[in-house]
């Protein structure tokens, strides 16, 4: 027996974009859940390494409340560069919620990470 569809159930808002970055086709998908952003950034057409990025607010006497982000690799290679890229991307996005970020990039230079971040911004 098929389940009935309730008209009050809404699909998860999502957007996607694609661009050529450093000579590689790059796909971005952003899904906005109530309590989290789910971002896929791939040049391999695969999900890649999954990183949970959470916001920590640090109180500083000089600057006031400074947002900081903690990263945790949930699936894939746990390499220092993955944490750096995840923090760089999410710091620039500065979302009000935590982020589940997947990265599958062939090139990981600062310029490529910036271009990926800019492409993600078009989906927010």
DSSP file (Angstrom, degrees, kcal/mol; ACC not computed):
  #  RESIDUE AA STRUCTURE BP1 BP2  ACC     N-H-->O    O-->H-N    N-H-->O    O-->H-N    TCO  KAPPA ALPHA  PHI   PSI    X-CA   Y-CA   Z-CA
    1    1 A X              0   0    0      0, 0.0     2,-0.2     0, 0.0     0, 0.0   0.000 360.0 360.0 360.0 130.9    0.0    0.0    0.0
    2    2 A X        -     0   0    0      1,-0.1     2,-0.2     0, 0.0     0, 0.0  -0.488 360.0-114.6 -78.3 143.5    1.4    3.3   -1.0
    3    3 A X        -     0   0    0     -2,-0.2     2,-0.2     1,-0.1    -1,-0.1  -0.530  32.0-118.5 -74.7 142.5    1.9    6.1    1.6
    4    4 A X        -     0   0    0     -2,-0.2     2,-0.5     1,-0.0    -1,-0.1  -0.577  22.3-122.4 -82.9 146.9   -0.2    9.1    1.1
    5    5 A X        -     0   0    0     -2,-0.2     2,-0.5     2,-0.0    -1,-0.0  -0.759  18.4-142.4 -90.0 128.9    1.4   12.5    0.5
    6    6 A X    >   -     0   0    0     -2,-0.5     3,-1.6     1,-0.1    -1,-0.0  -0.786   7.2-142.1 -90.2 129.9    0.5   15.2    2.9
    7    7 A X  T 3  S+     0   0    0     -2,-0.5    -1,-0.1     1,-0.3    -2,-0.0   0.698  99.0  62.0 -67.4 -17.3    0.2   18.6    1.3
    8    8 A X  T 3  S+     0   0    0      2,-0.1     2,-0.4    -3,-0.0    -1,-0.3   0.618  80.6  98.8 -83.7 -11.1    1.8   20.3    4.3
    9    9 A X    <   -     0   0    0     -3,-1.6     2,-0.3     1,-0.0    -4,-0.0  -0.634  63.0-158.8 -76.9 127.9    5.1   18.3    3.8
   10   10 A X        -     0   0    0     -2,-0.4     2,-0.1     1,-0.0    -2,-0.1  -0.817  16.0-115.6-110.6 148.3    7.6   20.5    2.0
   11   11 A X        -     0   0    0     -2,-0.3     2,-0.4     1,-0.1    -1,-0.0  -0.411  43.1 -93.7 -72.1 155.4   10.6   19.5    0.0
   12   12 A X        -     0   0    0     -2,-0.1     2,-0.2     1,-0.1    21,-0.1  -0.587  45.0-114.1 -71.0 125.1   14.0   20.6    1.3
   13   13 A X  E     +A   32   0A   0     19,-0.6    19,-2.8    -2,-0.4     2,-0.3  -0.417  49.4 168.4 -61.6 128.6   14.9   23.9   -0.3
   14   14 A X  E     -A   31   0A   0     17,-0.2     2,-0.3    -2,-0.2    17,-0.2  -0.989  21.0-173.1-144.5 153.5   17.9   23.3   -2.5
   15   15 A X  E     -A   30   0A   0     15,-2.2    15,-3.0    -2,-0.3     2,-0.3  -0.968   7.7-163.6-139.1 154.3   19.9   25.0   -5.3
   16   16 A X  E     -A   29   0A   0     -2,-0.3     2,-0.3    13,-0.2    13,-0.2  -0.978   6.6-179.8-140.7 157.2   22.7   23.9   -7.5
   17   17 A X  E     -A   28   0A   0     11,-2.3    11,-3.0    -2,-0.3     2,-0.3  -0.969   7.7-159.4-148.4 159.3   25.3   25.5   -9.7
   18   18 A X  E     +A   27   0A   0     -2,-0.3     2,-0.3     9,-0.2     9,-0.2  -0.994  15.8 159.6-143.1 148.8   28.2   24.4  -11.9
   19   19 A X  E     -A   26   0A   0      7,-2.0     7,-2.9    -2,-0.3     2,-0.7  -0.979  44.3-101.9-159.4 162.3   31.3   26.0  -13.3
   20   20 A X  E     -A   25   0A   0     -2,-0.3     2,-0.5     5,-0.2     5,-0.2  -0.850  42.3-179.6 -91.0 114.9   34.7   25.3  -14.7
   21   21 A X  E >   -A   24   0A   0      3,-2.7     3,-1.5    -2,-0.7    86,-0.1  -0.975  68.3 -16.8-122.2 120.6   37.2   25.8  -12.0
   22   22 A X  T 3  S-     0   0    0     -2,-0.5    -1,-0.2     1,-0.3     3,-0.1   0.835 128.7 -53.7  55.1  36.6   40.9   25.3  -12.7
   23   23 A X  T 3  S+     0   0    0      1,-0.2     2,-0.4    -3,-0.0    -1,-0.3   0.586 117.8 108.8  79.6  10.1   40.0   23.3  -15.8
   24   24 A X  E <  S-A   21   0A   0     -3,-1.5    -3,-2.7    83,-0.0     2,-0.3  -0.970  75.0-115.7-124.4 135.0   37.7   20.9  -13.9
   25   25 A X  E     -A   20   0A   0     -2,-0.4     2,-0.5    -5,-0.2    -5,-0.2  -0.517  38.1-162.7 -64.5 126.2   33.9   20.7  -14.1
   26   26 A X  E     -A   19   0A   0     -7,-2.9    -7,-2.0    -2,-0.3     2,-0.4  -0.965   7.7-162.3-122.1 126.1   32.7   21.6  -10.6
   27   27 A X  E     -AB  18  42A   0     15,-2.9    15,-2.6    -2,-0.5     2,-0.4  -0.882   4.4-170.4-108.1 136.7   29.2   20.9   -9.2
   28   28 A X  E     -AB  17  41A   0    -11,-3.0   -11,-2.3    -2,-0.4     2,-0.4  -0.991   4.8-179.8-125.3 133.9   27.8   22.6   -6.1
   29   29 A X  E     -AB  16  40A   0     11,-2.0    11,-2.9    -2,-0.4     2,-0.5  -0.999   4.6-171.0-131.2 131.3   24.6   21.6   -4.4
   30   30 A X  E     -AB  15  39A   0    -15,-3.0   -15,-2.2    -2,-0.4     2,-0.5  -0.987   1.4-173.9-124.9 124.2   23.2   23.4   -1.3
   31   31 A X  E     -AB  14  38A   0      7,-2.8     7,-2.7    -2,-0.5     2,-0.8  -0.971  13.8-148.3-117.5 130.3   20.3   22.1    0.7
   32   32 A X  E     +AB  13  37A   0    -19,-2.8   -19,-0.6    -2,-0.5     5,-0.2  -0.850  18.3 179.0-105.0 106.2   18.9   24.2    3.5
   33   33 A X        -     0   0    0      3,-2.6     3,-0.3    -2,-0.8   -21,-0.0  -0.536  43.9-103.3 -91.9 167.9   17.5   22.2    6.4
   34   34 A X  S    S+     0   0    0      1,-0.2    -1,-0.1    -2,-0.2     3,-0.1   0.896 118.2  21.6 -59.4 -40.8   16.0   24.0    9.5
   35   35 A X  S    S+     0   0    0      1,-0.1    63,-0.9    62,-0.1     2,-0.3   0.342 127.5  30.4-112.0   6.0   19.0   23.3   11.7
   36   36 A X  E     - c   0  98A   0     -3,-0.3    -3,-2.6    61,-0.2     2,-0.4  -0.991  60.7-131.1-163.3 149.2   21.8   22.7    9.1
   37   37 A X  E     -Bc  32  99A   0     61,-2.2    63,-3.3    -2,-0.3     2,-0.5  -0.884  19.2-156.6 -99.8 138.2   23.2   23.5    5.7
   38   38 A X  E     -Bc  31 100A   0     -7,-2.7    -7,-2.8    -2,-0.4     2,-0.5  -0.970  16.3-177.0-116.1 116.1   24.2   20.5    3.5
   39   39 A X  E     -Bc  30 101A   0     61,-2.7    63,-3.0    -2,-0.5     2,-0.5  -0.955  12.0-167.1-121.3 128.1   26.8   21.5    0.9
   40   40 A X  E     +Bc  29 102A   0    -11,-2.9   -11,-2.0    -2,-0.5     2,-0.5  -0.961   7.3 178.0-111.6 126.6   28.2   19.3   -1.8
   41   41 A X  E     +Bc  28 103A   0     61,-2.2    63,-2.2    -2,-0.5     2,-0.4  -0.959  17.5 165.1-128.1 112.3   31.3   20.6   -3.7
   42   42 A X  E     +Bc  27 104A   0    -15,-2.6   -15,-2.9    -2,-0.5    63,-0.2  -0.985  37.3 170.5-139.5 137.7   32.6   18.1   -6.2
   43   43 A X  S    S+     0   0    0     61,-3.6   -18,-0.2    -2,-0.4    62,-0.2   0.312  93.1  55.3-111.7  -1.0   34.9   17.9   -9.2
   44   44 A X  S    S-     0   0    0     60,-0.7     3,-0.1     2,-0.3    61,-0.1   0.411 107.1-119.7-107.6  -2.9   34.7   14.0   -9.2
   45   45 A X  S    S+     0   0    0      1,-0.3     2,-0.3    59,-0.2   -19,-0.0   0.805  84.4 103.5  60.3  30.8   30.9   13.8   -9.5
   46   46 A X  S    S-     0   0    0     58,-0.2    -2,-0.3     1,-0.1    -1,-0.3  -0.889  84.9-112.7-133.2 164.0   31.1   11.9   -6.1
   47   47 A X        -     0   0    0     -2,-0.3    -6,-0.3     1,-0.2     2,-0.1   0.865  50.1-177.3 -72.1 -36.3   30.3   13.0   -2.6
   48   48 A X        +     0   0    0     54,-0.1     2,-0.3    56,-0.1    56,-0.2  -0.404  45.8   0.4  79.2-151.4   33.9   12.9   -1.3
   49   49 A X  E     -D  103   0A   0     54,-2.4    54,-2.4    -2,-0.1     2,-0.5  -0.594  67.1-142.5 -80.0 132.7   35.0   13.6    2.2
   50   50 A X  E     -DE 102  75A   0     25,-2.9    24,-2.9    -2,-0.3    25,-1.4  -0.861  20.4-175.5-102.1 124.3   32.1   14.5    4.6
   51   51 A X  E     -DE 101  73A   0     50,-3.5    50,-3.1    -2,-0.5     2,-0.6  -0.975  18.3-147.6-124.8 128.4   33.0   17.2    7.2
   52   52 A X  E     -DE 100  72A   0     20,-3.0    20,-1.7    -2,-0.4     2,-0.5  -0.844  18.0-168.1 -91.0 123.9   30.7   18.4   10.1
   53   53 A X  E     -DE  99  71A   0     46,-3.3    46,-2.9    -2,-0.6     2,-0.3  -0.962   5.6-175.5-118.0 119.5   31.4   22.1   10.7
   54   54 A X  E     - E   0  70A   0     16,-2.4    16,-2.8    -2,-0.5     2,-0.4  -0.868  23.9-119.1-116.9 149.9   30.0   23.6   13.9
   55   55 A X  E     - E   0  69A   0     -2,-0.3     2,-0.4    14,-0.2    14,-0.2  -0.707  25.1-174.6 -90.3 131.3   30.0   27.2   15.1
   56   56 A X  E     - E   0  68A   0     12,-3.8    12,-3.6    -2,-0.4     2,-0.6  -0.989  15.1-146.1-121.0 133.4   31.7   28.1   18.4
   57   57 A X  E     - E   0  67A   0     -2,-0.4     2,-0.5    10,-0.2    10,-0.2  -0.898  12.4-162.2-104.4 123.3   31.5   31.7   19.7
   58   58 A X  E     - E   0  66A   0      8,-2.7     8,-3.3    -2,-0.6     2,-0.5  -0.885  14.4-134.7-105.0 129.8   34.5   32.9   21.6
   59   59 A X  E     - E   0  65A   0     -2,-0.5     2,-0.4     6,-0.2     6,-0.2  -0.736  26.2-177.8 -85.6 127.3   34.3   35.9   23.8
   60   60 A X  E  >  - E   0  64A   0      4,-3.1     4,-2.0    -2,-0.5    -2,-0.0  -0.989  27.3-143.0-127.5 132.2   37.2   38.3   23.3
   61   61 A X  T  4 S+     0   0    0     -2,-0.4    -1,-0.1     2,-0.2     4,-0.1   0.831 101.8  38.8 -63.5 -32.3   37.6   41.5   25.3
   62   62 A X  T  4 S+     0   0    0      2,-0.1    -1,-0.2     1,-0.1    -3,-0.0   0.932 130.2  24.4 -84.6 -50.2   38.9   43.4   22.3
   63   63 A X  T  4 S-     0   0    0      1,-0.3     2,-0.3     3,-0.0    -2,-0.2   0.468  95.1-139.5 -98.3  -2.6   36.8   42.1   19.5
   64   64 A X  E  < S+E   60   0A   0     -4,-2.0    -4,-3.1     2,-0.1     2,-0.6  -0.640  70.9   6.4  80.5-136.7   33.7   41.0   21.4
   65   65 A X  E    S-E   59   0A   0     -2,-0.3     2,-0.5    -6,-0.2    -6,-0.2  -0.743  71.7-167.2 -87.0 119.3   32.2   37.7   20.2
   66   66 A X  E     -E   58   0A   0     -8,-3.3    -8,-2.7    -2,-0.6     2,-0.3  -0.923  17.7-131.3-109.3 121.3   34.3   36.1   17.6
   67   67 A X  E     +E   57   0A   0     -2,-0.5     2,-0.3   -10,-0.2   -10,-0.2  -0.551  29.6 178.5 -73.6 133.1   32.9   33.2   15.6
   68   68 A X  E     -E   56   0A   0    -12,-3.6   -12,-3.8    -2,-0.3     2,-0.4  -0.902  16.2-140.3-126.6 157.5   35.1   30.2   15.4
   69   69 A X  E     -E   55   0A   0     -2,-0.3     2,-0.4   -14,-0.2   -14,-0.2  -0.971   4.0-154.2-127.1 137.3   34.4   26.9   13.7
   70   70 A X  E     -E   54   0A   0    -16,-2.8   -16,-2.4    -2,-0.4     2,-0.4  -0.860  14.9-156.8-104.5 142.0   35.2   23.3   14.7
   71   71 A X  E     -E   53   0A   0     -2,-0.4     2,-0.3   -18,-0.2   -18,-0.2  -0.915  13.3-179.9-121.6 147.9   35.5   20.6   12.1
   72   72 A X  E     -E   52   0A   0    -20,-1.7   -20,-3.0    -2,-0.4     2,-0.5  -0.942  25.2-134.3-145.9 121.5   35.1   16.8   12.3
   73   73 A X  E     +E   51   0A   0     -2,-0.3   -22,-0.2   -22,-0.2     3,-0.1  -0.652  23.9 177.3 -76.7 122.6   35.6   14.4    9.4
   74   74 A X  E     +     0   0A   0    -24,-2.9     2,-0.3    -2,-0.5   -23,-0.2   0.747  68.6   9.9 -95.4 -29.8   32.7   12.0    9.5
   75   75 A X  E    S+E   50   0A   0    -25,-1.4   -25,-2.9     2,-0.1    -1,-0.3  -0.966 107.6  20.6-154.0 132.0   33.6   10.0    6.3
   76   76 A X  S    S-     0   0    0     -2,-0.3     2,-0.4   -27,-0.2   -27,-0.1  -0.640 100.8  -9.9 109.9-167.7   36.6   10.0    4.1
   77   77 A X        -     0   0    0     -2,-0.2     2,-1.3     1,-0.1    -2,-0.1  -0.533  54.1-147.2 -74.2 125.4   40.3   11.0    4.5
   78   78 A X        +     0   0    0     -2,-0.4     2,-0.3    -5,-0.1    -1,-0.1  -0.713  39.7 155.0 -93.8  85.8   40.9   12.9    7.7
   79   79 A X    >>  -     0   0    0     -2,-1.3     4,-1.3     1,-0.1     3,-0.8  -0.838  54.4-120.0-114.3 150.6   43.7   15.2    6.4
   80   80 A X  H 3> S+     0   0    0     -2,-0.3     4,-2.2     1,-0.2     5,-0.2   0.872 112.9  58.3 -54.8 -39.5   44.8   18.6    7.7
   81   81 A X  H 3> S+     0   0    0      1,-0.2     4,-2.7     2,-0.2    -1,-0.2   0.842 100.4  57.3 -62.5 -32.9   44.0   20.2    4.3
   82   82 A X  H <> S+     0   0    0     -3,-0.8     4,-2.4     2,-0.2    -1,-0.2   0.925 108.3  46.1 -62.4 -44.3   40.4   19.1    4.5
   83   83 A X  H  X S+     0   0    0     -4,-1.3     4,-2.6     2,-0.2     5,-0.2   0.901 112.5  50.6 -64.6 -41.9   40.0   20.9    7.8
   84   84 A X  H  X S+     0   0    0     -4,-2.2     4,-2.5     2,-0.2    -2,-0.2   0.936 112.7  45.6 -62.4 -47.0   41.6   24.0    6.5
   85   85 A X  H  X S+     0   0    0     -4,-2.7     4,-2.6     2,-0.2     5,-0.2   0.921 113.2  49.8 -63.3 -43.8   39.4   24.1    3.4
   86   86 A X  H  X S+     0   0    0     -4,-2.4     4,-2.6    -5,-0.2     5,-0.3   0.932 113.7  44.8 -62.0 -46.5   36.2   23.4    5.4
   87   87 A X  H  X S+     0   0    0     -4,-2.6     4,-2.5     2,-0.2     5,-0.2   0.895 113.1  51.6 -65.1 -39.6   37.0   26.2    7.9
   88   88 A X  H  X S+     0   0    0     -4,-2.5     4,-1.6    -5,-0.2    -2,-0.2   0.937 113.8  43.3 -62.0 -47.4   38.0   28.6    5.1
   89   89 A X  H  X S+     0   0    0     -4,-2.6     4,-1.8     1,-0.2    -2,-0.2   0.950 118.1  43.0 -64.2 -50.7   34.8   28.0    3.2
   90   90 A X  H  X S+     0   0    0     -4,-2.6     4,-2.7    -5,-0.2     5,-0.4   0.852 109.3  57.5 -70.1 -34.4   32.4   28.1    6.2
   91   91 A X  H  < S+     0   0    0     -4,-2.5    -1,-0.2    -5,-0.3    -2,-0.2   0.915 110.0  45.2 -60.4 -42.3   34.1   31.1    7.7
   92   92 A X  H  < S+     0   0    0     -4,-1.6    -1,-0.2    -5,-0.2    -2,-0.2   0.855 114.9  47.2 -70.6 -33.9   33.5   33.1    4.6
   93   93 A X  H  < S-     0   0    0     -4,-1.8    -2,-0.2    -5,-0.2    -1,-0.2   0.861  86.3-165.9 -72.8 -35.4   29.9   31.9    4.3
   94   94 A X     <  -     0   0    0     -4,-2.7    -3,-0.1    -5,-0.2     2,-0.1   0.920  13.5-169.3  48.6  57.0   29.3   32.6    8.1
   95   95 A X        -     0   0    0     -5,-0.4    -1,-0.1     2,-0.1     4,-0.1  -0.389  29.1-131.3 -75.7 154.0   26.0   30.6    8.3
   96   96 A X  S    S+     0   0    0     -2,-0.1     2,-0.2     2,-0.1    -1,-0.1   0.613  90.0  49.3 -77.8 -11.0   23.8   30.9   11.3
   97   97 A X  S    S-     0   0    0      1,-0.1   -61,-0.2   -43,-0.0    -2,-0.1  -0.669  98.0 -84.6-119.6 173.4   23.6   27.0   11.5
   98   98 A X  E     -c   36   0A   0    -63,-0.9   -61,-2.2    -2,-0.2     2,-0.4  -0.342  44.3-134.9 -73.6 165.0   26.0   24.2   11.5
   99   99 A X  E     -cD  37  53A   0    -46,-2.9   -46,-3.3   -63,-0.2     2,-0.7  -0.977  13.6-156.9-129.3 134.0   27.2   22.8    8.1
  100  100 A X  E     -cD  38  52A   0    -63,-3.3   -61,-2.7    -2,-0.4     2,-0.4  -0.950  30.3-173.9-104.0 109.9   27.6   19.4    6.7
  101  101 A X  E     -cD  39  51A   0    -50,-3.1   -50,-3.5    -2,-0.7     2,-0.5  -0.894  15.5-163.4-114.2 130.7   30.1   19.9    3.9
  102  102 A X  E     -cD  40  50A   0    -63,-3.0   -61,-2.2    -2,-0.4     2,-0.5  -0.955   9.5-168.0-113.5 134.0   31.3   17.3    1.4
  103  103 A X  E     +cD  41  49A   0    -54,-2.4   -54,-2.4    -2,-0.5   -61,-0.2  -0.977  22.5 159.5-125.6 126.6   34.5   18.0   -0.6
  104  104 A X  E     +c   42   0A   0    -63,-2.2   -61,-3.6    -2,-0.5   -60,-0.7  -0.626  24.8 159.5-140.5  77.7   35.7   16.1   -3.6
  105  105 A X        -     0   0    0    -63,-0.2     3,-0.1   -62,-0.2    -2,-0.0  -0.863  35.6-160.6-110.1 134.9   38.2   18.5   -5.3
  106  106 A X  S    S+     0   0    0     -2,-0.4     2,-0.4     1,-0.2    -1,-0.1   0.812  89.0  39.7 -76.4 -32.3   40.9   17.6   -7.7
  107  107 A X        -     0   0    0    -86,-0.1    -1,-0.2     2,-0.1   -83,-0.0  -0.971  61.7-178.0-122.1 132.3   42.8   20.9   -7.1
  108  108 A X        +     0   0    0     -2,-0.4     2,-0.1    -3,-0.1    -1,-0.1  -0.076  30.8 137.5-123.8  34.9   43.0   22.4   -3.6
  109  109 A X     >  -     0   0    0      1,-0.1     4,-2.5     4,-0.0     5,-0.2  -0.378  67.8-108.6 -74.2 159.4   44.9   25.6   -4.1
  110  110 A X  H  > S+     0   0    0      1,-0.2     4,-2.2     2,-0.2     5,-0.2   0.870 120.4  54.2 -55.8 -37.5   43.7   28.8   -2.2
  111  111 A X  H  > S+     0   0    0      2,-0.2     4,-2.2     1,-0.2    -1,-0.2   0.909 109.3  46.9 -64.1 -42.3   42.4   30.2   -5.5
  112  112 A X  H  > S+     0   0    0      2,-0.2     4,-2.6     1,-0.2     5,-0.2   0.917 110.8  51.6 -66.4 -43.2   40.3   27.1   -6.2
  113  113 A X  H  X S+     0   0    0     -4,-2.5     4,-2.4     1,-0.2    -2,-0.2   0.899 110.5  49.8 -60.9 -39.9   38.9   27.1   -2.7
  114  114 A X  H  X S+     0   0    0     -4,-2.2     4,-2.5    -5,-0.2    -1,-0.2   0.915 111.1  48.4 -64.3 -43.1   38.0   30.8   -3.1
  115  115 A X  H  X S+     0   0    0     -4,-2.2     4,-2.0     2,-0.2    -2,-0.2   0.883 111.6  49.8 -65.5 -38.0   36.2   30.1   -6.5
  116  116 A X  H  X S+     0   0    0     -4,-2.6     4,-2.4     2,-0.2    -2,-0.2   0.921 110.7  50.4 -64.3 -43.6   34.4   27.1   -4.9
  117  117 A X  H  X S+     0   0    0     -4,-2.4     4,-2.2     1,-0.2    -2,-0.2   0.917 109.8  50.1 -60.2 -44.5   33.3   29.4   -2.0
  118  118 A X  H  X S+     0   0    0     -4,-2.5     4,-1.0     1,-0.2    -1,-0.2   0.885 110.6  49.9 -61.8 -39.0   32.1   32.0   -4.5
  119  119 A X  H  < S+     0   0    0     -4,-2.0     4,-0.4     1,-0.2     3,-0.4   0.885 108.7  52.1 -67.7 -38.7   30.1   29.4   -6.4
  120  120 A X  H >< S+     0   0    0     -4,-2.4     3,-1.9     1,-0.2     4,-0.4   0.909 103.1  59.5 -61.4 -41.6   28.5   28.1   -3.1
  121  121 A X  H >< S+     0   0    0     -4,-2.2     3,-1.0     1,-0.3    -1,-0.2   0.809  95.9  61.9 -58.2 -30.8   27.5   31.7   -2.3
  122  122 A X  T 3< S+     0   0    0     -4,-1.0    -1,-0.3    -3,-0.4    -2,-0.2   0.709 103.9  50.6 -68.6 -17.2   25.4   31.8   -5.5
  123  123 A X  T <         0   0    0     -3,-1.9    -1,-0.2    -4,-0.4    -2,-0.2   0.492 360.0 360.0 -97.4  -4.9   23.4   29.0   -4.1
  124  124 A X    <         0   0    0     -3,-1.0    -1,-0.2    -4,-0.4    -2,-0.1   0.459 360.0 360.0 -89.6 360.0   22.6   30.6   -0.7
